[in-house]
Amino acid sequence: VIQFVTRMWMFLKKAWDLGVDDPRKLIHGLKLGVALMFVSFFYYMRPLYDGVGGSAIWAVMTVVLVFEYTVGGTLYKCLNRIFATFLAGFLALGIHWIASHSSHKFEPYIMGISIFVLASATTFSKFIPVVKARFEYGCTIFILTYSLVSLSGYRVDHLLNVAHERVSTIIIGTCLCIITSMLIFPIWAGSELHHLIPRNMDKIAKSLDCCVAEYFGHNDEESTKSLQGYKCVLNSKASEETMANFARWEPAHGNFNFRHPWKNYLKIGMSSRRCAYCIETLSSCFDSKNQVPESIKKHLESACMNLSISSSNVIKELATIVSTMTRSSVKINVVVEDMKNAVLELQNDLKSLPDLVIQPHDQKDKNEAILSDVTIMPLLEVIPMVSFASLLIEIASRIEEDMVN
Amino acid sequence: VIQFVTRMWMFLKKAWDLGVDDPRKLIHGLKLGVALMFVSFFYYMRPLYDGVGGSAIWAVMTVVLVFEYTVGGTLYKCLNRIFATFLAGFLALGIHWIASHSSHKFEPYIMGISIFVLASATTFSKFIPVVKARFEYGCTIFILTYSLVSLSGYRVDHLLNVAHERVSTIIIGTCLCIITSMLIFPIWAGSELHHLIPRNMDKIAKSLDCCVAEYFGHNDEESTKSLQGYKCVLNSKASEETMANFARWEPAHGNFNFRHPWKNYLKIGMSSRRCAYCIETLSSCFDSKNQVPESIKKHLESACMNLSISSSNVIKELATIVSTMTRSSVKINVVVEDMKNAVLELQNDLKSLPDLVIQPHDQKDKNEAILSDVTIMPLLEVIPMVSFASLLIEIASRIEEDMVN
């Protein structure tokens, strides 16, 4: 029992932390509560629904099923629900009309087969990527409404009534949802995405800085923590795409127009993921960092640090450009210039590396056999360092490519 | 109009290709159709539901909402739906009982506030990762059932009836879904995952091979195509996790017990993703491959090819081990030994690289200034090649680490 209590306590504590960490999640819960309360009032107050009982329930159901965290998500579900219900309702009425004009014997067969065919086709169409992204929920509701209306039609013979009631209650429910989600502390999928992308870019910039600093031994506890920042960028694709999908449904709000180019955010997200992949590879260089002789490390340290700092400056600057939505700034050109210079500097340092490596044999230079012996060793030791440096250069070039935007 | 027709045509063609490519998706659509037909028959046949009208509809709804592509997904939704309905039903009855024993005036307030509190709390709890993974659908259904039962209780005063009908129709619907999804061409999330992981590993192995082959100019059209294989591994995390989540709900089937260690698949998936990140970085070496002098390429070609072939052999062998579920095999040790030897070979070749690079000055060896001049140039040109090679070695070491399993 004690174990159970402690586990419950841990669970509650975790939930509390989550709420403190992001109070909007708590607010979302309260918003759903408010919307449900309103629907219930509707249910209590209206004498219109007296005796119908089962029908006003659709409004409650709509609220529970349709209410999403972001405005875009709610709108997507609402519009899908409304259009799918309309479409399915009309189709069911039409096919019922056809069926009722045929022999009475065939009626159930026609209805049954039409349900089978439509349900199968719609379910299959959910697998098509375009449909999946935009109309998945609508497909489910289409099947649902079609079967409900056509079944009630056969059974209770008040088909038009059922269709009309379902549509009107669903509209009441969706309107309530849209109003609540848009007026009370709205959480726009668009602005979420708009904040997520620069935040991820900043994380990458920090990771890059910390990674290089740690490689050269300038690490403290905090930097080890923010070094891991790139990891949450690695798998951000799915959430970014969902948000971009939801954002398309949202009306103009804040600085965003209706046809805001959400796709560009996905492109930027893709590029930052590519940088994150590189950093992932870069961070695996840590294993071999102790093999590199100190002298060589010292030789390249300043150039590497410079490059990483200027690269992360470019990323940070890009992040500000994205978050302020300015077309371009003077600063970015300066920073990119800086980065290019840093790349050249590092390349020069790499060029002068052989001098450094061969130095010991300059002093000897007596017999040929020793020469190759002396020069051989360093190169293998230099390799980890060299590949580290060339990864840095690769990151810089990836950043530059994505500058074209 | 013509444009619309061609677009429709393209859409249908795409759908057709999808169906031909993976007929199970088509079968899934048909299965839903069959299940819906059965429920409709139930609705037609039973005199039990005569006049209830609105209630048997729950069975239809359950089928439409609960039926998922995999058995695990269906079971997850079914069990969630049943338990959540039970729990919410009992809770609603209990609170209604308390409310009805208080003053009649307070009754609607008690019910309203309880709906608000429970709905808010449940919605918020959906954000907790554990709950989200296993009980998200259950939470929605809990809110839904609770509000439906408690609202009907206030309104129609046949609360017990509503609760009982809802539970029984939902059980009918879920049973039908479970039977259909498990007996007609079942698609187990577990075996999907079990096939997906080795397939991804094979893709990585092929990509690695093609990547190295292309680097050294042995490319044909087919290899360029399979070179891209690693890309779908990069973002496979979300789908793997969903499948593993669903697989936990599935009963024993085929070679899988009930408590099959699905988490290990996620670990293997993680490791193959790490290899994919490396290959992603590797593939960016193509841009600089033309800078490398032919002589050096030739020198390292055989060792690189060897290493890539032996690494991909290890991956392929691991894939077979995963898919046959043998604990370990003799062959794997041999292949890993091969890979280690290939790493050593490549390292030796890298070691002897300076000889090769410095060769020109061996013949001259007259003045010191030329020496540094001659040795400097090659190193910078060698760098892309060297980092390419060291990335290969890194991939090999990542593969080896994951051997611990």
HADDOCK unambig.tbl for C-alpha pairs under 7 A between the chains (distance, minus, plus):
assign (segid A and resid 15 and name CA) (segid B and resid 128 and name CA) 6.48 0.50 0.50
assign (segid A and resid 25 and name CA) (segid B and resid 124 and name CA) 6.27 0.50 0.50
assign (segid A and resid 26 and name CA) (segid B and resid 124 and name CA) 5.74 0.50 0.50
assign (segid A and resid 29 and name CA) (segid B and resid 120 and name CA) 4.14 0.50 0.50
assign (segid A and resid 29 and name CA) (segid B and resid 121 and name CA) 6.44 0.50 0.50
assign (segid A and resid 29 and name CA) (segid B and resid 123 and name CA) 4.99 0.50 0.50
assign (segid A and resid 29 and name CA) (segid B and resid 124 and name CA) 4.92 0.50 0.50
assign (segid A and resid 30 and name CA) (segid B and resid 120 and name CA) 4.93 0.50 0.50
assign (segid A and resid 32 and name CA) (segid B and resid 119 and name CA) 6.93 0.50 0.50
assign (segid A and resid 32 and name CA) (segid B and resid 120 and name CA) 6.29 0.50 0.50
assign (segid A and resid 33 and name CA) (segid B and resid 116 and name CA) 4.50 0.50 0.50
assign (segid A and resid 33 and name CA) (segid B and resid 117 and name CA) 6.97 0.50 0.50
assign (segid A and resid 33 and name CA) (segid B and resid 119 and name CA) 5.50 0.50 0.50
assign (segid A and resid 33 and name CA) (segid B and resid 120 and name CA) 5.10 0.50 0.50
assign (segid A and resid 34 and name CA) (segid B and resid 116 and name CA) 6.81 0.50 0.50
assign (segid A and resid 37 and name CA) (segid B and resid 112 and name CA) 6.54 0.50 0.50
assign (segid A and resid 37 and name CA) (segid B and resid 116 and name CA) 6.42 0.50 0.50
assign (segid A and resid 53 and name CA) (segid B and resid 156 and name CA) 6.96 0.50 0.50
assign (segid A and resid 54 and name CA) (segid B and resid 54 and name CA) 6.24 0.50 0.50
assign (segid A and resid 57 and name CA) (segid B and resid 148 and name CA) 6.67 0.50 0.50
assign (segid A and resid 61 and name CA) (segid B and resid 144 and name CA) 6.29 0.50 0.50
assign (segid A and resid 64 and name CA) (segid B and resid 140 and name CA) 6.89 0.50 0.50
assign (segid A and resid 64 and name CA) (segid B and resid 144 and name CA) 6.10 0.50 0.50
assign (segid A and resid 112 and name CA) (segid B and resid 37 and name CA) 6.54 0.50 0.50
assign (segid A and resid 116 and name CA) (segid B and resid 33 and name CA) 4.52 0.50 0.50
assign (segid A and resid 116 and name CA) (segid B and resid 34 and name CA) 6.81 0.50 0.50
assign (segid A and resid 116 and name CA) (segid B and resid 37 and name CA) 6.41 0.50 0.50
assign (segid A and resid 117 and name CA) (segid B and resid 33 and name CA) 6.97 0.50 0.50
assign (segid A and resid 119 and name CA) (segid B and resid 32 and name CA) 6.92 0.50 0.50
assign (segid A and resid 119 and name CA) (segid B and resid 33 and name CA) 5.48 0.50 0.50
assign (segid A and resid 120 and name CA) (segid B and resid 29 and name CA) 4.15 0.50 0.50
assign (segid A and resid 120 and name CA) (segid B and resid 30 and name CA) 4.95 0.50 0.50
assign (segid A and resid 120 and name CA) (segid B and resid 32 and name CA) 6.29 0.50 0.50
assign (segid A and resid 120 and name CA) (segid B and resid 33 and name CA) 5.09 0.50 0.50
assign (segid A and resid 121 and name CA) (segid B and resid 29 and name CA) 6.44 0.50 0.50
assign (segid A and resid 123 and name CA) (segid B and resid 29 and name CA) 4.99 0.50 0.50
assign (segid A and resid 124 and name CA) (segid B and resid 25 and name CA) 6.26 0.50 0.50
assign (segid A and resid 124 and name CA) (segid B and resid 26 and name CA) 5.73 0.50 0.50
assign (segid A and resid 124 and name CA) (segid B and resid 29 and name CA) 4.93 0.50 0.50
assign (segid A and resid 128 and name CA) (segid B and resid 15 and name CA) 6.50 0.50 0.50
assign (segid A and resid 140 and name CA) (segid B and resid 64 and name CA) 6.88 0.50 0.50
assign (segid A and resid 144 and name CA) (segid B and resid 61 and name CA) 6.29 0.50 0.50
assign (segid A and resid 144 and name CA) (segid B and resid 64 and name CA) 6.11 0.50 0.50
assign (segid A and resid 148 and name CA) (segid B and resid 57 and name CA) 6.66 0.50 0.50
assign (segid A and resid 156 and name CA) (segid B and resid 53 and name CA) 6.90 0.50 0.50
assign (segid A and resid 235 and name CA) (segid B and resid 235 and name CA) 6.45 0.50 0.50
assign (segid A and resid 277 and name CA) (segid B and resid 277 and name CA) 5.36 0.50 0.50
assign (segid A and resid 278 and name CA) (segid B and resid 281 and name CA) 5.98 0.50 0.50
assign (segid A and resid 281 and name CA) (segid B and resid 278 and name CA) 5.98 0.50 0.50
assign (segid A and resid 350 and name CA) (segid B and resid 380 and name CA) 6.85 0.50 0.50
assign (segid A and resid 351 and name CA) (segid B and resid 376 and name CA) 5.97 0.50 0.50
assign (segid A and resid 351 and name CA) (segid B and resid 380 and name CA) 5.87 0.50 0.50
assign (segid A and resid 352 and name CA) (segid B and resid 376 and name CA) 6.94 0.50 0.50
assign (segid A and resid 354 and name CA) (segid B and resid 375 and name CA) 6.86 0.50 0.50
assign (segid A and resid 354 and name CA) (segid B and resid 376 and name CA) 5.87 0.50 0.50
assign (segid A and resid 355 and name CA) (segid B and resid 372 and name CA) 6.54 0.50 0.50
assign (segid A and resid 372 and name CA) (segid B and resid 355 and name CA) 6.47 0.50 0.50
assign (segid A and resid 375 and name CA) (segid B and resid 354 and name CA) 6.91 0.50 0.50
assign (segid A and resid 376 and name CA) (segid B and resid 351 and name CA) 6.00 0.50 0.50
assign (segid A and resid 376 and name CA) (segid B and resid 352 and name CA) 6.93 0.50 0.50
assign (segid A and resid 376 and name CA) (segid B and resid 354 and name CA) 5.86 0.50 0.50
assign (segid A and resid 380 and name CA) (segid B and resid 350 and name CA) 6.81 0.50 0.50
assign (segid A and resid 380 and name CA) (segid B and resid 351 and name CA) 5.83 0.50 0.50
assign (segid A and resid 383 and name CA) (segid B and resid 386 and name CA) 6.92 0.50 0.50
assign (segid A and resid 386 and name CA) (segid B and resid 383 and name CA) 6.91 0.50 0.50
assign (segid A and resid 387 and name CA) (segid B and resid 387 and name CA) 4.56 0.50 0.50
assign (segid A and resid 387 and name CA) (segid B and resid 390 and name CA) 7.00 0.50 0.50
assign (segid A and resid 390 and name CA) (segid B and resid 387 and name CA) 6.99 0.50 0.50
